[in-house]
């Protein structure tokens, strides 16, 4: 029986996707629920899953643009697949005669094939993993390779010299001059990101305000409770959860920062769906933590860990990306000291975190060295006034410098206790 694997819909209004890559080759056998490839749209990357085991026939190649519903490949389910047991051995079921013979020959060849060997010391000769695997598969030793070389040319000598001197200082002008260029097509996701970035600059009145915050209290709190936190929740206590919690408290005080424009109306949700910007190989993605205002630190940390992990593995879903009322981006992980983060439409504001650097600051009339971070708020001036933007960022600063106040909605704990 032949079954067709069709291109799924990545989301509403998307009609075309790009065949990003195949994890199998034409003619390979695949197991049920095996990931055999992935497609990329303007919003997300999705896997192609084999519904049944069998032999695969690829009908598209990487880079092809396909429509939703097109057949990407076919699977011949009459060809049964060897399933691996727990011991690592294969168990054959109802294989065709030619497949049985092929696999018996391959099995005998694997049994006889040994690691590539040579009378020379293997640590002195560099072999890439791919070359080593090829030598093993073909039953070729290192001696065979060396004996097969007809002569050593100046090219090989130069390669050896370059390898020897690679860790040594090379004067300016001693390196080989090249003027090569590499060209590659923009992915669907990268195209969409480009369009959105240009639209934000052209269609919003974006401004950025800055402040700085002393990270001493947060760092001391993390250091004091990190072991107990890991022991109880099996996850590390990071900086992002402090800023996420602080954002939810500040958004309750400044609801305009949590708003967006819809036609001729300004919509102000009473919930905080906070997006966390994650850098992936496919581009920047912003998965959402829903109702972050209702979550505690352990729940926030687990949410961030899970959605960021799925994003980096290109297994994020459209539900994870859609919506969001506010975004946090952390350029500090890349060493950024200060930046102006760009809005994530239709949201009206985004918080930028930056690198933590020990700097001299005035504390109670004395100069002290404190771990300081610049923070930035980019906002759409059509929705948010300067008073709200500055007040919001100042509140973030105060919450980070006194994190216990987050328990009391940003109010002073002593004042709450004394009801003053």
N, C-alpha and C positions, 0 to 999 in steps of 0.2 A: 504494500500500500504506500502511495506517495502522499505526503502531507506538505502543505505550503506554510512557510513562515513569513507572515506579512508584516509590513511596517506598522507599528502601533501608533496611536495618536498621542503625541507628547503633551498636548493641552489644547484648549479651545482656541480657535482661529489659526492654528498652525496646520498648514497643508503640505509643506515640504520639509524634508530632513536631509542631512548628509550622512552617508555611510562612513562612519568614522574609522572603524577598523574591524577586522575579523580575527577571532581567537583560534580559528581552525582553518585548515586548508581544504581545497576542493577534493572530495573523495574520502575525507576523514570520517571515522565513525564517532558518534557522539552519544552521550547518555541522556536520559530524561532529566529535565530541569537544568541542564548544563548551559552556562553562558557561552554562546558561540560567536557573539559579536556585539557591537554597540553602535547606536545611531546618535547623532548630535543635531539638536534643533537650536533655534535662536534663544531658547530659554533653559534647556537642560540636556543632559546626556542620559540615554536610557539603554539598558541591555536588551539583546535579542536572546530569547530563551528557547531551547529545544523542547517541544512539547512531548515528543516521543523519542526513544533511542533508534538509531539507525545510521545509514550512510548519507552524508550531506553533499548536496550539489549547490555550489554558490552561483547565484544569478547576477550578482552585483559586485563591484570591486570597491575598495576603499577610495573615498573621494567622490563617488557618484552621488548625485542629487536625486532623491526618490520622493514620490508622493506617498502620503498616508494611504495604506491599503495595498501598495505595490508588493509583489512577492520578492523577498530578498534572497531566499534560498528554498530548496526542497529537501525533504528527508525521506529516504527510502527505508521504511520500517521493516521490510522483509529481510534486511540485513541485520542480524542480531549482533549485539555488542558484548565484548568481554567485560565483565564486571570485576572490579578489584575487591578481594576479600581483605579482612583486617590484617592478615599476615603479609599483604602486599602482592600475593600471587593472583594470577588471573583465572577466572572461571568462565569457560566457553559454553554458550548455549545456542544450539541450532544454527551454527555457522554454515554458510555455503561452502562447498567443497574447495573452491579456489581460495577462499579466505582461510580455511583450515590449513591448507598446504603453505600458504604464504606465512602464516603466523608460526607454523612449525619450523620452517626454514629460518625465520627471524629469531626464534627461540634458541635454536642450535647455534646460530651465529653469535648471539649475545653470550651464550655459555662459554664459547671458545675465546671470545674477545677479551683481552686483558687491557689494563691501563697502558697507554703508550710508554714504552721503556727505551732506554738507550744506555750504551756503555758510558756515556758522558754523564756528568752530574746534572740532574734535572733542575737543581736550583739555580744553575748558571744560565739556563736557557728559558726565556720568557715565552709562554704559550698562553694565548687568550682562551677563556672558557669555551667560546664557540669553536675555536680550532681544536681544542682538546676533545670536545664532544664529537666533532667530525672525525678525528683520528680514531677514536674509540669505535664509532659506528662502522667505519670502513676497515677496521683491523690494521691500521697503519701505525708503525712505531716511529719514534723520533729518529732512529737511525735511517729508516726508509726516507724520511723527509730530507735529512741532511745529505744522504747519498744521492738523492734525486736532484740536488742542486748542481748545475753544470759548472758554474763558476761564480766567484764572488766579485762583484763589480764595485765601482766607487760609490754607487748608491747605497749598497749594504754597509760599506765602511762608514759612510757619512751618517747613516741611521744609528750605528753603534756609537759613534762619537757624540751624536746629539743626545742619545739616551744616557751616556756617561756624564755629560755636562749639563743635563737638564736641571739639576738642583744647584748648579753653580751660577754665580753672577755673570751675566752677559752684557758687555758694553753696548751702549746705544750704537746702532748701525751694524751690529754683528748678526742680527736676525735676518732670515730670508724675507725678501720683499714679495708680497703677494697682493693681488688686486681682484680676488675672486668675490663673487656675490652669490648669495643663496636666495632663491625666490620660492615662496610657498603660498598657496591660496588661503585666504582668510576663511576661518570656519564660520558656520552659521551663527554660533554663539558670539564670536568676536565681532561679526558684522552688526549684530543686534546691540551689543554693548557700545559700539562706536556710534550708532544712530542715537541711542539714549543719551550718551554723554553730550553730543552736539545739541540735542534737543533741550537738555537741561540748561546749557549755557545760553541758548537763544530764547527760551520760553519762560525763564524764571528771573526774578530779581535777587540773585544769590549774593549774600554777604557773609563774612566770617568774622566772629569775635573770638578773642583769645583770653586765656587765664592760665594760672599755674597752680599746682596743688602739691602740698607736702605729703609724700607717700609714707612717712615714718610710721604713723599709727597702723595703717594697713599692713605694712611689712612686718611690724612687731606682732600684730594679731595673727598673721599667717604663720610666722615662725613659732609662736607660742602654742598654736592648736593644730599644726599641720599633721603631726603624727596621730593624734586622736581622730582627726577628720578622716584621714586615710583609713585608719583601722575600722571606723564605724561605717563609712560610706564607700570604701574601696575606690576612691577617686581623689585626685589632688585638689587642693583649694587654690584656685588661680586668681589673678587680678580681675579677669573679665566679669566674674560674678559680682564683685564689689561695684563695678561701674554699672552693670546691668541693674542691680538692685537700686543704686543711687539714681539712675535714670528714671525708674518707675516711680520713685518718691517725688522727684523733681517734676515729672510730667503731671502728677496730680495737682501740684501747686501752680503749674503754668500750662493749662490745657491747650492753649493756642500752639504751643510747640509740638503737640501731638495731633495737630489738625492737618487737613489737606483740602485743596480746592476741587470741587465737583461741579463743573459748569459755572453757574452764577452763585453757588452756595459754598460756604465753608463748613466742612464736616468735622466735628470734634468728638471722637470716640471716647467712651468712659473706660476703655480697656487699653492695655499697653501690649501691643504685639511688637516685640523688639527684634529687629533683624541684626544678625551678627555677620559682618563681612568676612568671608573666607577666601583666601587665595588658593586656587587650584591650577593644575596644568592646563585646564580648558579656559581659564579666565576667572574673574572675580564673581563669586556667587554670594547671595545674601539669604540664607535660610532663616526662618522666623521662629522665635520662641513665643508661643501663644499665651496670652494672659500672664505675662511675666510678673505682673504686680501681685499675683496670688502665690507665687513660688518663693520658697526659702532658698538659702545658699546651696544646700545639697542638690535640690531639684534643678536649680539653674545650672550648676556645674555639670550635672548628668545630661541635661538637654544640650548644652553647648558641646560636650564631648561627642554625643551621638550624631547631632546634625553636622558638625564639622567633619567628623569621620566619614559620613556618607557623602558629603560634598567632595572631599578629596579623593574618594574612591569612585566618583562619578555615578553614584547611586542615589542621588537626590531626586525627589519627586516634585511634581508641579505644586502639590499641596504644601510642600515645605517652603516654597519660594513665593507663593502668591500672598498678597496682602501685606501686612506690616504697617505700623504707624510711626516708627522711628528706627534709626539704624545707628549702630556703633561700629567703628572701624579702628583697628589698632595698627598704625604704621610703626609703632615702637618696636615690634618684633623684627622689623627689617632695619632698625637703627635710625629711624626718622626722628629728628629733633623737633620739627615743626612743619605743619602742612595745612592746606585748606581743603578739607575733604569735600567731594562733590555730592550733591543731593541724589537720593535714590527715589525718583518720582513714582507715585504722586506724593510721596512724603514731603514735608516742609522743612525738615531739619535732620542733621546727622552730626554725631559726636565723634571727634577724632582724638584718639589717645596717641601718645608719643613715647619716646625713649625716656627711661628714668636715669637721671644723671646727678651725681653728687655735686651740689653747688653751694657756695657761701650765701646764706640768707640772714636777715636780721630777725632775731627771736628775743622778745622782751628786752630790747636795747642792746643785745649782744650778737656778734657774728658767729653763726654756727654752720657746720657742714650738714646739709640735709639732702635726702634723696628727693629730687624735684622732677615733676613731669609737667610739660606744657600740654594743655588741653584746648581744643578748638571746637567751636560750634558754627557750622555753616547752616544758613537758614534762608528761607524764601521771604523776602521783605514784604511781599504782597499779603502774606498771612500773619507774619510775626513782626512785631515792632521791636525797636532796639531795647526798650525797657524789659520786655519779656525775655529776649535772647540773652541779655547780660545777666538778668536775675536768675535765669535757668542755669547758666554756666557757673555763676557764683554759688548757687545751691549745690551743684555737683561738687565743687571744690570743698565746701563746708562739710558735706556728707562724707567725702573721702578722708578728710582730715580728722573727722570725729565719727567713725563708722557706727558706733553704738547708737548714735542718734537716729539711724535708719529704723530702729525698732519703734521710735516714737514719731514717725512721720516727718522726720527732719527737725523736730523740736528739741530743745535742750532737755536732756533727761532729768536734770535737777528741777527745771521749771515744771515739767510734767509731774514729777513727784510732789512738788509743793503746790501745784495747781496755780502757778503764777505766770 
